[in-house]
């Protein structure tokens, strides 16, 4: 009898504690095993310009349908992040991937992750009747007074009828007046099917889209210092090579001096560093190493051959690598998901964008090797969390991923 009274007493205490305890209306780390074990199927149109954003929202909303711990009214969909295993956005049909999502609460100044989950999912990419089109960015910024070329923002075009579609373009862009404009594109294939798409064009003064005054002053000082102690072209490139020699991925610093004489057993199938630097117009700017040049340096070091020059800025390199690789022994495809050995392109505060070589990919972030043109700084195996990565490139990123992983 005493045992029963004690049991009732404990039950009453537990009920009282549950009633008195504050209940979070937003998030908890509790999941129903019978629900989370299912493979989710998500459908995405191949002309969706931000498929990962759509996938992220679909996955969160679907999760909220059976997990009351998620309050959709308090989810910040823009700041919440998604990471997937290899995902080829140019391939129609079903792809089996792993989705990892970190949810951020609205009005959280710290952008702290309050709920996260991973699950296996099947993504069905649905091909539309018209051509498939992928823009590099949903919004571009161009310098006031320069020339606007709409084709520079077209990253990928394909058609099921074989021939590339005809492009009809209209816009209201005034390159002599600052403002935000719209470019409309219509793609028409041989069967008459069309795909219509548009993007914003921001016309800004160059000073507003390049560097801050502090960065400009620092860049000018560094350029003057370099110019005062070194000549231009090859001599300057040799001086910059002293920076690169410390970044030997084979381990340790390179031995010997740098010259035009091929260095046997080093990088680029015997090409010397200076030979590489001479080939790359735009490898440096005002005496500082640029992201494009360093990325191709790391690419050649890793894959053993030169890419040939890929036109454009940092934002264009992944697209260029994927296109050029059709003639290489190893092929690259465009993806929103990174992989070791991939080439990244994205746009942050600088409209010309950034590019880097992906060294490693983990559950919580990735490692890249990169150079920053504003300072010439080289980061080897720099680690970024997914949260840091998405905040640096809010417009999204794209990767040129090798079909066969060849990570060093």
C-alpha positions, 0 to 999 in steps of 0.5 A: 500500500505504501508503494502505491501511495509513493508511486502516486506521490511521485507521479503528482510531482512529475505532473506538477513539474511538467505543468510548471516548467517553461515549454519552448514553443520553437525548438527541441531536439526530439524526433519520432524514429518512425518518421525520421527513418523514411526517405524523403522525396522532394521535387525541384524544377530544373530551371529553379535558380536556387534549388538548394534554397527551395530544398531547404525550405521544403525539408524544414516545412516537411519536418515541421509537419510531424515534429511539433518542436519546430515552429515555422513562424519563428524559423529564419529561412534565409539564415538557416543553412543547408548542406548536401552530399554531391548534388548535380543540378544539371542532371534530370531524374532522381538523385539520392543525397544526404541533407543536413540542415541547421535552423536559425531562429528569427530575430536572433542577432547572434545567428545561433543554430537552435535546431539541426537535423540530417536525413537521407532524401531523394531529390527529383529534378524535373525537366521543363518543356523548354530549355534548361537555364542556370544563371550565375547570379540572381542579381549582378552589379556593374560599374557605372559607365561600363558596358553591360553584357547580359550573356556574362550572367548565363552560366548553363544552357541545354535543350532536349532537342539538341541545338542550343536555343535562340536567346531574346533579350530585353532590358531597361538598363541605363549604364550612365545612371546609378540604379537597379534595373531588370534584364529579361531573357527568353530562350526558344528551342527548335520545337518552339518551347520557351523558358523565360527568366530575369535578373536584377542589374545594379549600376553603381559607381566603381568606388562603391563596388570595389574596396573601402577607402581603408583597403584602397590605401593599404593596397596602394601602400603595398603596391608602392613598396613592392614597386620600389624594391622590384621590377615589373612582370617576371621580376615582380612575379619572382618576388611574389613567388617567395610568398608561394614557396611557403605553401607547398602542399607536398609538405615543407618549403620548396628548396632552391631558387626560382628561375625560368629553368623547369624544376624537375619533380616539382609542380605543373609537370615540370613547369617552374613557378615563374613560367606559370606566373608569366602565363597568367595575365591577372595573376597579380593586381597592384602587386598582390596575388589574386584569387583567380591566379592562386586557384589555378596554381593550386589546380595545376599543383593538384591535378598535374596540368594547366587549365589554360586561361579561364576568362572572367573574375572569381565568380566565373571560374567554376562555370569556366572549369566545368565548360573547359573540362569537356576536353580534359581527361577528368570532367567537372560538373556544376553542383551546389554541393562541394567535394574535395578537389572542387573549384568554388565560385561565389559573390560576397561584398565584392561583385567580381566574386571569389574563387578557391580550391576545395581541400576537404569537406566535413559535416560542419564546414569545409577547408579551402585554399585561397588568395585574397586580392585586396591584401594578397594574403594566401590562406592554405587549408582555411576552415569555414563553418557552413554558417560562416560560408553562407553568411559570406556568400548570401547569394549562393555558391556554385562548385565545379566538382570532379566526376571522380574525387581526386583529393590530395 
